[in-house]
Amino acid sequence: MSICPVCNGLREVYLMCTNCGNPMMESGRLMDFYDDYSPYMEIDLMKLEDGYSNTNSGHRCPHLYRCPACYKDEIIFIKE
């Protein structure tokens, strides 16, 4: 079993917005935004339903990063 270093607080990823150059904020796992119950579901099960072919087999965790200045959203895949 692999763990995501960002989800588990082992590492922080800092990104600059490609649109305006401001620092982006990590907003959590993408799967947590699907519905009210998704944050409580099994992570590996949610990866089967996330629509990305490389998350489960490639051991990658999709995170949402958001720019507070221009509101651009970006999905970043974190290696587990």
N, C-alpha and C positions, 0 to 999 in steps of 0.2 A: 504494500500500500504506500502510495506517495502522498506527501503533504505539500500544500502550497505555502511557501515562506511568507507571502504577504498576508494571507488569511490568518496565519498563526503568529504574526507579529515578529518573525525572525528577520525580516528584511523589509526595507521601504524602497519603492521605486519612484524616482523623481523624473517627471517628463515635462518638457516645455511644449506649449501649444504650437502646432504647425501653422495655425491661422494667424495668431497675434503675438506669439512669443512669450506669453505669460506662463508661470508655473501652473500645471494642471493638478487637480486634487483627485486622489483615489477615492472612489465612491462605493467600493465594495464589489462583491462577486456579481456578475451579470445575472446569474440565475436568481438572485435574491429579489430582483425587480419583476419577475414574471407574475406573481400573484401573492396574496396574503400568506399562503402556507409554504411557499417555496423556500424561505430561509430555514425552515424546520425539516425539510426533506433530506433524504440521503444524497450526499454530494455526487457519488458515482451514478446514481439513478438519474439525477437532474442533468448530468453530462450527456446522457443518452438522448435527452429531449431538447438540448440547447440549440440545435440546428447547425452546429459546427462539427465537421467530421474529424478534426484532429484533437479534440479535447479529451476524449476518453482513452483512445489508443496512444496518443502522443503525450499523455500526462501533462496537460496544460490546463491552467485555470483561467477562464476569461474574467477580466476585471474591467469595470467601467471607470474611465478617467474623464473628468469634466473640467473645462476651463471656466473659472469664475468670472473672467472678464468678458469673453465673447460667447460663452455658453456652448462651445463646441464639445461634443461627446466623442470619445474614442474607446474602442474595445482593444485591450492589450492582453495578450496571452502570456501568463506567467508560468515558467517551467517549474514543475513540481519536483 
